[in-house]
Amino acid sequence: MSSKRVLPAEWAPQSAVMLTWPHPGTDWARIMADVEPVFLAIAKAVLRFEHLIISCEYVARLQELGQELNEWSESNSLPGRVITVPAPANDTWARDHGPLTVETSDGLALLDFQFNAWGGKFNYQKDNALNQHLANARVFGNHPMQAVDFILEGGSIESDGQGTILTTSECLLTPSRNPSMGRSNIEQLFEELLGADRVLWLNHGYLAGDDTDSHIDTLARFCTPDHICYVACPDVSDEHYSALAAMEEELQGFRQKDGTPYKLTTLPWPDAIYNKDGERLPATYANFLIINGAVLLPVYDVPQDQDAIRVMSQIFPDREIIPINCRPLIYQFGSLHCVTMQIPAGAVSL
């Protein structure tokens, strides 16, 4: 089965990026004026390189966005165009309610996993139905959309495009998701559906303020099949120090399929950011998005931003690094990768 299916790595060629636009019926209502410019910045960056799928519950705003962004793209002779789909949504975390696209021996297929808002923490029924709205709107043409009776968020797994999945046990083994599934059950499912022939489990690492139970895309990311970047905390007095040091040790112990260690790159550790209630927010430079020809890097208006841009330029020397201020996003406890979902080349019908 693994030879017939592949979950592409994020750096594989893409058709589009998916955004679920914030609206006043979401938890963003109080800070719409702050957060919508972040989504616009992401949208315009994506359109420089590929197409954009926007869904939104507010049809008037959706139509306005589509016209505005398409006119902007055409006037700047950009390759990307906007596909708009009216669809109800509880929130905007497309990474977790969006579809996963796999390559199969019969072509591309989209997998619609169940979404329950990270173990039932929030309302999720609209988000869980969103992929079917996209499929009904023919966004993916004739490519099949397969419903999967398993709770899985896109932010919880990383693929190297060659059969290895990187994940965290804290997330996938949380009883509020799939209580009857252990490691071996999940590995078998990943083999059948994603073509995975092995799973690398991290048992340590977390970010304060994270609602996802330690999604891998906040902690460690594949950059190439043999290279992983990850967050590390240099401050021994910080609450994260021990857990992230233990995670680093685990990463150092991982081996590629040929037995060689991975190349590892440490990402900068941003200054702590708190909300008005004194809660620490999950700012992380690991929550970047790789697109065609570029990397969209979340920054937070802290001194470490410039160092993060420098490190990312070294990791991805052949891609443009585009920093986007995502400080407003972390006030709802997520960041740039969390609000986006890439759709591989050939999967989108224009």
C-alpha positions in Angstrom: 0.0 0.0 0.0 2.8 2.4 0.9 4.2 2.2 -2.7 0.9 3.2 -4.2 0.2 6.3 -2.0 2.3 9.3 -1.1 1.4 12.3 1.2 3.5 15.0 -0.6 5.9 17.1 1.3 5.0 20.7 1.7 7.7 21.8 -0.7 6.2 19.7 -3.5 4.6 21.8 -6.3 1.3 23.3 -5.4 -1.9 24.5 -7.1 -3.2 26.7 -4.4 -3.4 27.6 -0.7 -6.7 27.4 1.2 -7.8 30.1 3.6 -11.0 30.1 5.8 -11.7 33.8 6.2 -12.5 35.2 9.6 -15.9 36.8 10.1 -17.8 38.4 12.9 -19.4 35.1 13.9 -16.1 33.7 14.9 -13.9 34.3 18.0 -12.1 36.9 15.9 -15.0 39.3 16.2 -13.4 41.7 18.7 -10.2 42.0 16.7 -11.4 41.8 13.1 -9.7 45.1 12.3 -6.3 43.6 13.5 -6.6 40.1 12.1 -8.0 40.7 8.6 -4.9 42.6 7.4 -2.9 39.5 8.4 -5.1 37.3 6.2 -4.8 39.9 3.4 -1.0 39.8 3.6 -1.0 36.0 3.4 -3.4 36.1 0.5 -1.4 38.6 -1.5 1.9 36.7 -0.8 0.3 33.5 -2.0 -1.1 35.1 -5.2 2.5 36.0 -6.3 3.2 32.3 -6.7 0.0 30.3 -7.0 -3.8 30.3 -6.7 -5.8 31.0 -3.6 -9.0 29.3 -2.3 -11.1 31.5 0.1 -14.2 30.3 1.9 -16.3 32.5 4.1 -19.7 32.4 5.7 -20.3 36.1 4.9 -21.1 36.1 1.2 -21.0 39.8 0.6 -17.5 40.0 2.1 -16.4 37.0 0.2 -17.5 38.5 -3.1 -15.8 41.7 -2.3 -12.5 39.9 -1.4 -12.6 37.8 -4.6 -13.0 40.8 -6.8 -10.5 43.0 -4.9 -7.8 40.3 -4.9 -8.3 39.1 -8.5 -8.1 42.7 -9.7 -5.0 43.2 -7.7 -3.4 40.0 -9.0 -4.3 40.8 -12.6 -3.0 44.4 -12.4 0.3 43.1 -11.1 0.5 40.3 -13.7 0.6 37.6 -11.0 0.1 33.9 -11.7 -2.4 33.4 -8.9 -6.2 33.8 -9.1 -8.8 33.6 -6.3 -11.5 30.9 -6.1 -14.2 31.9 -3.6 -16.7 29.5 -2.0 -19.5 30.5 0.4 -19.3 28.1 3.3 -20.2 28.3 7.0 -17.3 28.1 9.5 -16.9 28.1 13.2 -13.3 29.4 12.9 -10.4 29.9 10.6 -7.9 27.1 11.2 -7.7 25.6 7.6 -4.7 23.6 8.5 -6.8 21.4 10.8 -10.2 21.3 9.1 -8.9 21.4 5.5 -8.4 18.3 3.3 -5.2 16.3 3.0 -4.3 15.5 -0.6 -2.5 12.2 -1.4 -1.0 10.9 -4.6 -2.3 7.5 -5.6 -1.8 5.1 -8.4 -5.1 6.4 -9.8 -4.2 10.0 -9.4 -4.8 12.6 -6.7 -7.3 12.0 -3.9 -8.5 14.3 -1.1 -9.0 12.9 2.4 -11.6 14.5 4.5 -10.7 13.4 8.1 -13.0 14.2 11.0 -12.4 17.4 12.9 -13.5 17.8 16.5 -11.8 21.1 17.5 -8.7 19.5 19.2 -10.7 17.1 21.3 -14.0 18.9 21.7 -12.5 22.2 23.1 -14.7 24.4 20.9 -17.6 24.3 18.4 -16.7 22.5 15.3 -19.7 21.2 13.3 -19.5 23.9 10.6 -15.7 23.4 10.2 -16.1 19.6 10.0 -18.5 20.1 7.0 -16.4 22.6 5.2 -14.4 20.3 2.9 -17.7 18.9 1.5 -18.8 22.4 0.6 -15.5 22.9 -1.4 -16.0 19.5 -3.1 -19.6 20.4 -4.0 -18.4 23.7 -5.5 -16.1 21.6 -7.8 -13.0 23.3 -6.5 -11.2 20.0 -6.9 -12.7 19.1 -10.2 -13.2 15.4 -10.6 -10.7 14.4 -7.9 -12.5 12.2 -5.3 -13.1 13.4 -1.7 -12.9 10.4 0.7 -14.5 10.8 4.1 -12.3 9.2 6.8 -13.8 8.2 10.1 -10.7 9.2 12.1 -10.0 12.5 13.8 -6.9 14.1 12.4 -5.7 17.7 12.0 -3.2 18.6 9.3 -1.1 20.5 11.8 -0.5 17.3 13.8 1.6 15.5 11.1 4.6 16.3 8.9 5.5 14.4 5.8 8.9 14.1 4.1 7.2 13.0 0.9 9.1 9.7 1.0 7.0 7.7 3.4 8.1 9.2 6.8 5.6 10.9 9.1 6.7 13.1 12.0 4.2 13.6 14.8 3.7 13.9 18.6 2.3 11.3 20.9 0.8 14.1 23.1 -1.6 15.0 20.2 -2.4 11.8 18.4 -2.8 9.7 21.5 -5.0 12.1 23.4 -8.1 10.2 24.4 -10.4 13.0 23.3 -9.6 12.3 19.7 -9.5 8.6 18.9 -9.7 6.8 22.2 -9.7 3.3 20.7 -6.5 3.8 18.6 -3.0 3.1 19.9 0.3 3.8 18.2 0.2 0.6 16.1 -3.4 1.2 15.0 -2.5 4.8 13.9 0.6 3.6 12.1 -1.4 1.1 10.2 -4.0 3.7 9.2 -1.2 6.1 8.1 0.2 3.3 5.9 -3.2 2.6 4.3 -4.3 6.2 3.8 -1.1 8.2 3.5 1.4 5.7 2.2 3.6 6.0 5.4 6.1 3.2 5.9 7.2 4.6 9.3 6.2 7.1 11.9 8.6 9.2 14.0 6.9 9.9 17.4 8.1 12.8 19.5 7.1 12.3 23.2 8.3 15.7 24.5 7.8 19.3 23.6 5.0 21.8 24.0 4.2 25.5 23.8 2.3 27.4 26.5 -1.1 28.6 25.2 -1.3 25.9 22.6 -4.9 24.4 22.3 -3.8 21.6 20.0 -2.0 19.3 22.4 1.4 19.9 20.9 0.9 20.0 17.1 4.1 19.1 15.3 3.9 22.3 13.1 4.5 24.4 16.2 7.6 22.4 17.2 9.5 20.6 14.5 9.3 20.7 10.7 10.8 18.8 7.7 12.7 21.2 5.5 14.0 18.5 3.1 13.8 14.7 3.5 17.1 14.8 5.5 16.7 18.1 7.4 14.5 19.0 10.4 14.3 22.4 12.0 12.9 22.8 15.5 12.3 25.2 18.3 14.6 25.2 21.3 14.5 27.3 24.5 17.9 28.7 25.6 16.6 30.1 28.9 16.9 27.5 31.7 14.4 29.6 33.8 11.7 29.4 31.1 8.9 26.9 31.7 9.6 25.4 28.3 13.3 24.6 28.8 13.1 21.0 30.0 10.5 19.7 27.7 12.1 21.3 24.6 15.5 20.0 25.7 14.1 16.5 25.9 12.5 17.0 22.5 15.9 18.0 21.1 17.4 14.9 22.4 14.7 12.8 20.8 15.4 14.5 17.4 19.1 13.9 17.7 18.3 10.2 18.2 16.1 9.9 15.1 17.6 8.3 12.0 16.8 8.4 8.3 15.8 5.2 6.5 19.5 4.6 5.6 20.5 4.9 9.3 22.2 8.4 9.1 21.2 11.1 11.5 19.1 14.0 10.4 20.6 17.4 9.8 19.1 19.6 12.5 18.7 23.4 12.7 17.6 25.2 15.8 15.1 28.1 15.3 15.3 31.2 17.3 13.2 31.5 20.5 11.0 34.6 20.5 10.5 36.7 23.6 7.5 35.7 25.6 4.2 37.4 24.6 1.2 37.6 26.8 -2.4 38.6 26.4 -4.3 41.1 28.6 -5.3 38.2 30.9 -1.6 37.3 31.5 -1.8 34.1 29.4 1.4 33.3 27.5 0.8 33.0 23.8 2.2 30.3 21.5 4.6 32.4 19.3 6.7 30.0 17.2 8.8 30.4 14.1 8.2 26.8 13.2 4.7 27.7 12.0 5.9 28.8 8.6 4.3 27.8 5.2 6.3 26.6 2.2 4.7 27.6 -1.1 6.0 27.6 -4.7 9.2 29.6 -4.7 8.8 31.1 -1.2 8.4 30.6 2.5 5.9 32.6 4.4 7.4 33.2 7.9 5.4 34.3 10.9 7.0 37.1 12.8 5.8 38.7 16.0 7.3 42.2 16.3 10.0 41.0 18.7 13.8 41.3 18.5 14.3 37.7 17.4 12.3 38.3 14.1 15.4 39.3 12.2 17.4 36.3 13.3 14.5 34.1 12.3 14.5 35.6 8.8 18.3 35.0 8.6 18.0 31.4 9.7 15.1 30.7 7.4 17.1 32.2 4.5 19.9 29.7 5.2 17.5 26.7 5.4 15.7 27.7 2.2 18.4 29.5 0.1 16.4 29.0 -3.2 13.1 30.4 -1.9 12.1 34.0 -1.1 11.5 34.5 2.6 8.4 36.6 3.2 7.9 37.7 6.8 4.3 38.3 7.8 3.5 39.9 11.2 1.3 37.2 12.8 1.1 38.8 16.3 -2.7 39.2 16.0 -3.1 35.5 15.1 -1.5 34.3 18.3 -4.1 36.1 20.4 -6.4 33.2 19.3 -3.5 30.8 20.0 -2.4 29.9 16.4 -0.2 31.3 13.7 0.5 31.3 10.0 0.7 27.6 9.1 -2.4 27.0 11.3 -4.6 29.2 9.1 -3.4 27.8 5.7 -3.6 24.5 3.9 -1.6 23.9 0.7 -3.2 22.0 -2.1 -0.8 20.1 -4.3 -0.3 20.7 -8.1 -3.1 19.4 -10.3 -5.7 19.2 -7.5 -7.5 22.5 -8.2 -10.0 23.1 -11.0 -10.1 26.7 -12.3 
